[in-house]
């Protein structure tokens, strides 16, 4: 067994921020399609809804990325604190590419 005793705060924050940024882009695309389709169905008075749909793929990745960075950093800090008190997370690793003798 191997223990993960400490997680790098900036590393976890960057990974989590980028991961949620990509998720925000995908969700932004879906919102853009959804809002643009409904703005067309509602008629000319809903042009703001269509414009809002077009900026979602820009706003969502930025918003999700910032939130992911903060939550990733906080999660790493909390994990490091808890792991220092009760021990780290135990994982079992195996080497599949070794040739048995």
Steps between C-alpha positions, in 0.01 A plus 500: 500500500608853425372805688421839353601720790496841334352655186657804338251785541590688182516177299156387616358849443632517142378151410156553652467848349588378152273197530202711603589759235466232231173384657381862501575528128298187423209623714530844340458344155187317614358819655581693183311250285209484744462876548549577131234247405251639750568859400404405146180334618394795717521756221664839462453616860751246631815621324672544839451129568673408174789739567537359850517151350785606274717626788451188716792307341724791600363576847449144629860377455638810674249477784537122544880525472524760778265305724689177425835662584373625836322175589803293392732707719265481798453127451877443497549712813223313683637162384852592615367604842292186547778273368748651746267416789378150410730383222487512125290319247624145444512371144638181350709526185600220266750471219340326203795540264746285698600166352465223761805280547 
